[in-house]
Amino acid sequence: MTHPHAPSAFTDPAAVARYAEGPRRNVPGYDSLLRMSRILLAERVPAHGCVLVVGAGGGLELEDMALAHPGWRFDGVDPSQPMLDLAAQRLQSAGVPGDHVALHHGYVQSAPAGPFDGATCLLTFHFVPREERVPMLAKIRRRLKPDAPLVVAHLSVADGAGPGGEGGAGERDLWLSRYAAFQVASGVAPEHAARARDKVAAELAVLTPQEDVAILREAGFSDVQMFYVGFAFRGWLARA
């Protein structure tokens, strides 16, 4: 779930150790997002299929899929070695056989050529600059079998006037404020949530849903369908 433009927290040992707390605290319906993602993959990934996991650091989605589908094999790729180490520890603790998951340090091009039966890229693309997304998605697509599913989910927020109309808060500001409010409701201190919201607004490449769909199509994916909305987060299913 990391990228060279991602926060340094992905390499800070203390932050890495606390990583598993983050998605459930920050992403509405995170556990349901994981379940929906594997349900969508299972529509086309066979019982003994192979799945590519881009941004596999931490191992949360790997653990979820591996336990639900013990016949699947996985290749996970992530540029943060501490996060991959955390993933390996999580999978071992969960009892996932070591020969079911291969972890690769690097970016998509560091993953095997496949072809894979499906792929995921969860909570990753908002760390990737817009100009790098089409090339990255194209590398994923080249590793997939024809018509194989890709599941993506990340921060994606519309632009436009908010309820106040002219002079009021923009729609983007409104949804990012709701993102911060969800964190507070999840137990995050208000001042920490406010800093996180400002950091997202200033540093991450948060596109509009329309831009995200257009980028998937430009990279060669088809039948792009939104399946998940959680305040400032969106998720799509697409076909290679």
C-alpha positions as CSV (number, residue, x, y, z in Angstrom):
1,M,0.0,0.0,0.0
2,T,2.9,2.3,-0.5
3,H,4.6,4.3,-3.1
4,P,7.7,6.6,-3.3
5,H,5.4,9.6,-2.7
6,A,3.7,7.9,0.2
7,P,4.1,9.1,3.8
8,S,7.4,8.2,5.6
9,A,5.1,6.3,8.1
10,F,5.4,3.3,5.9
11,T,9.1,3.0,6.8
12,D,8.9,4.2,10.4
13,P,9.1,1.1,12.6
14,A,6.6,2.4,15.2
15,A,4.1,3.4,12.6
16,V,4.5,0.1,10.7
17,A,3.8,-1.8,13.9
18,R,0.5,0.2,14.3
19,Y,-0.4,-0.1,10.6
20,A,-3.2,-2.6,11.1
21,E,-5.2,-0.1,13.2
22,G,-5.2,2.5,10.4
23,P,-7.5,1.2,7.6
24,R,-10.4,0.3,10.0
25,R,-10.1,3.7,11.7
26,N,-9.8,5.7,8.4
27,V,-11.9,3.8,5.8
28,P,-15.6,3.4,6.3
29,G,-16.6,-0.3,6.0
30,Y,-13.1,-1.5,5.6
31,D,-13.8,-5.1,6.5
32,S,-16.8,-5.1,4.2
33,L,-14.6,-3.7,1.4
34,L,-12.2,-6.6,1.8
35,R,-15.1,-9.1,1.7
36,M,-16.6,-7.4,-1.4
37,S,-13.3,-7.4,-3.1
38,R,-12.8,-11.1,-2.8
39,I,-16.4,-11.8,-3.7
40,L,-15.9,-9.9,-7.0
41,L,-12.6,-11.7,-7.7
42,A,-14.2,-15.1,-7.0
43,E,-16.7,-14.5,-9.8
44,R,-13.9,-15.2,-12.3
45,V,-10.8,-16.5,-10.3
46,P,-11.0,-20.3,-10.3
47,A,-10.6,-22.4,-7.1
48,H,-6.9,-22.8,-7.7
49,G,-6.3,-19.4,-9.3
50,C,-3.5,-16.9,-9.0
51,V,-4.0,-13.3,-7.8
52,L,-1.7,-10.3,-8.0
53,V,-1.9,-8.0,-5.0
54,V,-0.4,-4.5,-5.7
55,G,0.4,-2.6,-2.6
56,A,0.5,-5.8,-0.5
57,G,2.4,-4.3,2.5
58,G,0.8,-4.9,5.8
59,G,-0.9,-8.1,4.5
60,L,-4.5,-7.3,5.5
61,E,-6.1,-8.1,2.2
62,L,-3.7,-11.0,1.6
63,E,-4.8,-12.5,4.9
64,D,-8.5,-12.0,4.2
65,M,-8.3,-13.6,0.7
66,A,-6.0,-16.5,1.7
67,L,-8.2,-17.6,4.6
68,A,-11.4,-17.4,2.5
69,H,-9.9,-19.1,-0.6
70,P,-7.2,-21.6,0.6
71,G,-6.8,-22.8,-3.0
72,W,-5.7,-19.4,-4.3
73,R,-2.0,-18.5,-4.7
74,F,-0.8,-14.9,-4.4
75,D,2.0,-12.7,-5.5
76,G,2.2,-9.5,-3.5
77,V,4.3,-6.5,-4.4
78,D,5.2,-3.4,-2.3
79,P,8.1,-1.0,-2.3
80,S,8.3,-0.9,1.5
81,Q,10.3,-3.8,2.9
82,P,9.2,-3.1,6.5
83,M,5.6,-3.4,5.3
84,L,6.3,-6.6,3.5
85,D,7.9,-8.0,6.7
86,L,4.7,-7.1,8.5
87,A,2.7,-8.9,5.9
88,A,4.8,-12.0,6.2
89,Q,4.4,-12.0,10.0
90,R,0.6,-11.5,9.7
91,L,0.3,-14.4,7.3
92,Q,2.4,-16.7,9.4
93,S,0.4,-15.9,12.5
94,A,-2.8,-16.5,10.6
95,G,-1.6,-20.0,9.5
96,V,-1.4,-19.2,5.8
97,P,1.0,-21.7,4.2
98,G,4.2,-20.1,3.1
99,D,4.0,-21.6,-0.4
100,H,0.7,-19.9,-1.0
101,V,2.1,-16.3,-1.0
102,A,5.2,-14.8,-2.6
103,L,6.1,-11.3,-1.6
104,H,8.2,-9.1,-3.9
105,H,10.0,-5.9,-2.9
106,G,9.4,-3.2,-5.5
107,Y,6.8,-1.9,-7.9
108,V,4.5,-3.6,-10.3
109,Q,7.3,-4.3,-12.7
110,S,8.9,-6.4,-9.9
111,A,6.0,-8.8,-9.9
112,P,6.0,-11.9,-12.0
113,A,4.7,-11.6,-15.6
114,G,1.8,-13.9,-14.8
115,P,-0.7,-14.3,-16.4
116,F,-2.8,-13.8,-13.3
117,D,-6.5,-14.7,-12.9
118,G,-7.2,-11.5,-11.0
119,A,-5.6,-8.5,-9.2
120,T,-6.3,-6.0,-6.4
121,C,-4.9,-2.6,-5.7
122,L,-6.5,-1.3,-2.5
123,L,-5.7,2.0,-0.8
124,T,-2.7,2.6,-3.0
125,F,-3.5,4.8,-6.0
126,H,-4.0,8.0,-4.0
127,F,-0.2,7.8,-3.3
128,V,0.5,7.6,-7.1
129,P,0.8,10.9,-9.1
130,R,-1.8,11.2,-11.8
131,E,0.8,11.0,-14.6
132,E,2.1,7.7,-13.3
133,R,-1.3,5.9,-13.0
134,V,-1.9,4.9,-16.6
135,P,1.6,3.4,-17.0
136,M,1.2,1.6,-13.6
137,L,-2.3,0.2,-14.6
138,A,-1.0,-0.8,-18.0
139,K,1.7,-2.9,-16.2
140,I,-1.0,-4.6,-14.1
141,R,-3.1,-5.2,-17.1
142,R,-0.3,-6.9,-19.0
143,R,0.0,-9.4,-16.2
144,L,-3.6,-10.4,-16.3
145,K,-5.4,-13.0,-18.4
146,P,-7.9,-11.6,-20.9
147,D,-11.1,-10.4,-19.1
148,A,-9.5,-11.1,-15.7
149,P,-10.9,-8.8,-12.9
150,L,-9.1,-5.9,-11.2
151,V,-10.4,-4.5,-8.0
152,V,-9.2,-1.0,-7.0
153,A,-10.2,1.3,-4.1
154,H,-8.7,4.5,-2.9
155,L,-9.5,8.2,-2.1
156,S,-11.6,9.7,-4.9
157,V,-13.5,12.9,-4.3
158,A,-15.7,15.0,-6.6
159,D,-15.1,18.7,-7.2
160,G,-17.7,21.4,-7.2
161,A,-19.7,23.7,-5.0
162,G,-20.9,22.4,-1.7
163,P,-24.3,22.8,-0.2
164,G,-23.6,26.5,0.5
165,G,-23.3,27.2,-3.2
166,E,-21.1,30.2,-4.2
167,G,-18.8,31.1,-1.3
168,G,-19.5,27.9,0.6
169,A,-17.3,25.0,1.2
170,G,-16.4,23.1,-2.0
171,E,-17.6,19.5,-2.4
172,R,-14.1,18.2,-2.1
173,D,-13.5,20.1,1.2
174,L,-16.9,18.8,2.5
175,W,-16.0,15.2,1.8
176,L,-12.5,15.5,3.2
177,S,-14.0,17.0,6.3
178,R,-16.3,14.0,6.6
179,Y,-13.3,11.8,6.2
180,A,-11.8,13.5,9.2
181,A,-15.1,13.3,11.1
182,F,-15.1,9.5,10.6
183,Q,-11.7,9.3,12.0
184,V,-12.8,11.2,15.1
185,A,-15.9,8.9,15.4
186,S,-13.4,6.0,15.3
187,G,-11.4,7.3,18.2
188,V,-8.8,9.5,16.6
189,A,-8.1,12.7,18.5
190,P,-9.7,15.7,16.6
191,E,-6.4,17.5,16.2
192,H,-4.8,14.4,14.7
193,A,-7.7,13.9,12.3
194,A,-7.5,17.6,11.2
195,R,-3.8,17.2,10.5
196,A,-4.5,14.0,8.5
197,R,-7.2,15.8,6.5
198,D,-4.9,18.7,5.7
199,K,-2.1,16.3,4.7
200,V,-4.4,14.4,2.3
201,A,-5.6,17.7,0.7
202,A,-2.0,19.0,0.3
203,E,0.0,16.0,-0.5
204,L,-2.0,13.1,-2.0
205,A,-3.1,12.8,-5.6
206,V,-6.9,12.6,-5.0
207,L,-8.7,12.6,-8.3
208,T,-12.4,12.8,-9.1
209,P,-14.3,9.6,-9.7
210,Q,-14.7,10.6,-13.3
211,E,-10.9,10.9,-13.7
212,D,-10.4,7.6,-12.0
213,V,-12.7,5.8,-14.4
214,A,-11.1,7.5,-17.4
215,I,-7.6,6.4,-16.3
216,L,-8.7,2.8,-16.0
217,R,-10.2,2.9,-19.5
218,E,-7.1,4.7,-20.9
219,A,-4.9,1.9,-19.5
220,G,-7.0,-0.7,-21.4
221,F,-9.5,-1.8,-18.8
222,S,-13.2,-2.2,-19.7
223,D,-16.5,-2.7,-18.1
224,V,-15.5,-0.4,-15.2
225,Q,-18.2,-0.5,-12.5
226,M,-18.2,1.3,-9.1
227,F,-19.1,-1.1,-6.3
228,Y,-18.1,0.8,-3.2
229,V,-18.5,4.3,-1.7
230,G,-17.3,5.2,1.8
231,F,-17.3,8.9,2.3
232,A,-14.1,10.0,0.5
233,F,-13.3,6.5,-0.8
234,R,-14.4,4.8,-4.0
235,G,-13.9,1.3,-5.3
236,W,-14.2,-0.1,-8.9
237,L,-14.3,-3.4,-10.6
238,A,-12.7,-3.5,-14.1
239,R,-11.9,-6.2,-16.7
240,A,-8.5,-6.6,-18.4
